[in-house]
């Protein structure tokens, strides 16, 4: 069980090490009474 957890952590660390700022993505949404009234994303 421990080996599986360590392998999962290694995979995540490898993924994060390869991630570049150009690949980041953040989206915003504005809701009023559970209705989307505006959004902005890159």
The first five atom37 places (N, CA, C, CB, O) and aatype in JSON, in Angstrom:
{
  "aatype": [20, 20, 20, 20, 20, 20, 20, 20, 20, 20, 20, 20, 20, 20, 20, 20, 20, 20, 20, 20, 20, 20, 20, 20, 20, 20, 20, 20, 20, 20, 20, 20, 20, 20, 20, 20, 20, 20, 20, 20, 20, 20],
  "atom_mask": [
    [1, 1, 1, 1, 1],
    [1, 1, 1, 1, 1],
    [1, 1, 1, 1, 1],
    [1, 1, 1, 1, 1],
    [1, 1, 1, 1, 1],
    [1, 1, 1, 1, 1],
    [1, 1, 1, 1, 1],
    [1, 1, 1, 1, 1],
    [1, 1, 1, 1, 1],
    [1, 1, 1, 1, 1],
    [1, 1, 1, 1, 1],
    [1, 1, 1, 1, 1],
    [1, 1, 1, 1, 1],
    [1, 1, 1, 1, 1],
    [1, 1, 1, 1, 1],
    [1, 1, 1, 1, 1],
    [1, 1, 1, 1, 1],
    [1, 1, 1, 1, 1],
    [1, 1, 1, 1, 1],
    [1, 1, 1, 1, 1],
    [1, 1, 1, 1, 1],
    [1, 1, 1, 1, 1],
    [1, 1, 1, 1, 1],
    [1, 1, 1, 1, 1],
    [1, 1, 1, 1, 1],
    [1, 1, 1, 1, 1],
    [1, 1, 1, 1, 1],
    [1, 1, 1, 1, 1],
    [1, 1, 1, 1, 1],
    [1, 1, 1, 1, 1],
    [1, 1, 1, 1, 1],
    [1, 1, 1, 1, 1],
    [1, 1, 1, 1, 1],
    [1, 1, 1, 1, 1],
    [1, 1, 1, 1, 1],
    [1, 1, 1, 1, 1],
    [1, 1, 1, 1, 1],
    [1, 1, 1, 1, 1],
    [1, 1, 1, 1, 1],
    [1, 1, 1, 1, 1],
    [1, 1, 1, 1, 1],
    [1, 1, 1, 1, 1]
  ],
  "atom_positions": [
    [[0.82, -1.2, 0.0], [0.0, 0.0, 0.0], [0.87, 1.26, 0.0], [-0.94, 0.0, 1.21], [0.61, 2.2, -0.75]],
    [[1.89, 1.26, 0.84], [2.78, 2.43, 0.92], [3.47, 2.67, -0.42], [3.82, 2.24, 2.03], [3.65, 3.82, -0.83]],
    [[3.87, 1.6, -1.09], [4.55, 1.75, -2.37], [3.64, 2.43, -3.39], [5.0, 0.38, -2.9], [4.11, 3.26, -4.18]],
    [[2.36, 2.1, -3.38], [1.42, 2.71, -4.32], [1.29, 4.21, -4.04], [0.04, 2.03, -4.23], [1.22, 5.02, -4.97]],
    [[1.25, 4.58, -2.76], [1.15, 5.99, -2.4], [2.41, 6.75, -2.83], [0.94, 6.14, -0.88], [2.32, 7.86, -3.35]],
    [[3.56, 6.15, -2.61], [4.81, 6.8, -3.03], [4.87, 6.96, -4.54], [6.02, 6.0, -2.53], [5.33, 7.99, -5.03]],
    [[4.43, 5.96, -5.28], [4.41, 6.06, -6.73], [3.47, 7.16, -7.2], [4.01, 4.73, -7.36], [3.78, 7.88, -8.14]],
    [[2.32, 7.3, -6.54], [1.39, 8.36, -6.89], [2.0, 9.73, -6.62], [0.07, 8.21, -6.1], [1.85, 10.65, -7.43]],
    [[2.7, 9.87, -5.49], [3.37, 11.14, -5.19], [4.47, 11.44, -6.2], [3.96, 11.1, -3.79], [4.61, 12.59, -6.64]],
    [[5.23, 10.45, -6.57], [6.29, 10.66, -7.57], [5.71, 11.11, -8.91], [7.11, 9.37, -7.78], [6.27, 11.98, -9.58]],
    [[4.59, 10.53, -9.28], [3.95, 10.91, -10.54], [3.49, 12.37, -10.47], [2.74, 9.98, -10.85], [3.67, 13.12, -11.43]],
    [[2.89, 12.77, -9.34], [2.45, 14.15, -9.18], [3.64, 15.12, -9.2], [1.66, 14.31, -7.88], [3.58, 16.18, -9.82]],
    [[4.71, 14.75, -8.51], [5.9, 15.61, -8.48], [6.49, 15.77, -9.88], [6.96, 15.04, -7.52], [6.92, 16.86, -10.25]],
    [[6.52, 14.7, -10.64], [7.04, 14.76, -12.01], [6.16, 15.65, -12.87], [7.13, 13.35, -12.62], [6.66, 16.45, -13.66]],
    [[4.85, 15.52, -12.72], [3.92, 16.35, -13.49], [4.12, 17.82, -13.15], [2.46, 15.94, -13.22], [4.18, 18.67, -14.04]],
    [[4.21, 18.13, -11.86], [4.38, 19.53, -11.45], [5.72, 20.09, -11.9], [4.25, 19.64, -9.93], [5.81, 21.28, -12.21]],
    [[6.75, 19.28, -11.94], [8.07, 19.75, -12.37], [8.07, 20.12, -13.85], [9.13, 18.67, -12.1], [8.83, 21.0, -14.27]],
    [[7.23, 19.47, -14.64], [7.17, 19.74, -16.07], [6.21, 20.86, -16.44], [6.78, 18.49, -16.8], [6.23, 21.34, -17.57]],
    [[5.37, 21.29, -15.5], [4.37, 22.32, -15.76], [5.03, 23.68, -15.91], [3.34, 22.35, -14.63], [5.83, 24.09, -15.07]],
    [[4.69, 24.37, -16.98], [5.26, 25.68, -17.27], [4.18, 26.76, -17.1], [5.87, 25.72, -18.71], [3.0, 26.46, -17.26]],
    [[4.56, 27.99, -16.79], [3.57, 29.06, -16.64], [2.68, 29.24, -17.89], [4.26, 30.37, -16.33], [1.53, 29.64, -17.76]],
    [[3.19, 28.95, -19.06], [2.41, 29.09, -20.29], [1.22, 28.13, -20.3], [3.3, 28.85, -21.51], [0.26, 28.34, -21.04]],
    [[1.28, 27.08, -19.5], [0.23, 26.07, -19.48], [-0.81, 26.33, -18.39], [0.84, 24.71, -19.29], [-1.79, 25.59, -18.31]],
    [[-0.61, 27.35, -17.56], [-1.56, 27.63, -16.48], [-2.85, 28.17, -17.08], [-0.97, 28.64, -15.47], [-2.83, 28.79, -18.15]],
    [[-3.97, 27.94, -16.4], [-5.26, 28.4, -16.85], [-6.1, 28.73, -15.63], [-5.94, 27.34, -17.74], [-6.21, 27.92, -14.71]],
    [[-6.71, 29.9, -15.62], [-7.55, 30.32, -14.51], [-8.77, 31.01, -15.08], [-6.78, 31.26, -13.52], [-8.65, 31.94, -15.88]],
    [[-9.94, 30.57, -14.67], [-11.19, 31.15, -15.15], [-11.99, 31.67, -13.96], [-12.01, 30.12, -15.95], [-12.0, 31.07, -12.89]],
    [[-12.65, 32.8, -14.18], [-13.49, 33.42, -13.16], [-14.93, 33.45, -13.63], [-12.99, 34.84, -12.82], [-15.2, 33.57, -14.82]],
    [[-15.85, 33.35, -12.69], [-17.26, 33.47, -13.01], [-17.94, 34.32, -11.95], [-17.93, 32.09, -13.11], [-17.59, 34.27, -10.77]],
    [[-18.93, 35.11, -12.39], [-19.71, 35.93, -11.48], [-21.13, 35.4, -11.5], [-19.67, 37.46, -11.87], [-21.75, 35.29, -12.56]],
    [[-21.63, 35.06, -10.32], [-22.96, 34.48, -10.19], [-23.83, 35.38, -9.31], [-22.89, 33.06, -9.61], [-23.37, 35.92, -8.31]],
    [[-25.09, 35.52, -9.7], [-26.1, 36.19, -8.89], [-27.29, 35.26, -8.81], [-26.49, 37.59, -9.48], [-27.85, 34.87, -9.84]],
    [[-27.69, 34.9, -7.61], [-28.79, 33.97, -7.4], [-28.61, 32.68, -8.21], [-30.12, 34.63, -7.78], [-29.54, 32.21, -8.85]],
    [[-27.39, 32.13, -8.18], [-27.03, 30.89, -8.88], [-27.11, 30.98, -10.4], [-27.92, 29.79, -8.42], [-27.13, 29.96, -11.08]],
    [[-27.15, 32.19, -10.94], [-27.16, 32.39, -12.39], [-25.85, 33.04, -12.79], [-28.38, 33.26, -12.85], [-25.46, 34.06, -12.22]],
    [[-25.18, 32.47, -13.78], [-23.93, 33.05, -14.29], [-24.25, 34.31, -15.05], [-23.18, 32.04, -15.19], [-25.02, 34.29, -16.01]],
    [[-23.64, 35.43, -14.62], [-23.89, 36.7, -15.32], [-22.65, 37.22, -16.04], [-24.4, 37.74, -14.33], [-22.74, 38.17, -16.82]],
    [[-21.5, 36.61, -15.78], [-20.28, 37.04, -16.46], [-19.16, 36.06, -16.19], [-19.88, 38.45, -16.02], [-19.13, 35.38, -15.16]],
    [[-18.22, 36.02, -17.14], [-17.07, 35.14, -16.95], [-15.88, 35.7, -17.69], [-17.38, 33.71, -17.43], [-16.01, 36.46, -18.64]],
    [[-14.72, 35.31, -17.23], [-13.45, 35.75, -17.83], [-12.47, 34.61, -17.67], [-12.9, 37.08, -17.15], [-12.34, 34.03, -16.6]],
    [[-11.78, 34.29, -18.74], [-10.8, 33.21, -18.67], [-9.67, 33.45, -19.62], [-11.45, 31.88, -18.96], [-9.79, 34.19, -20.6]],
    [[-8.57, 32.82, -19.32], [-7.4, 32.94, -20.18], [-7.1, 31.61, -20.82], [-6.18, 33.44, -19.39], [-6.14, 31.49, -21.58]]
  ]
}
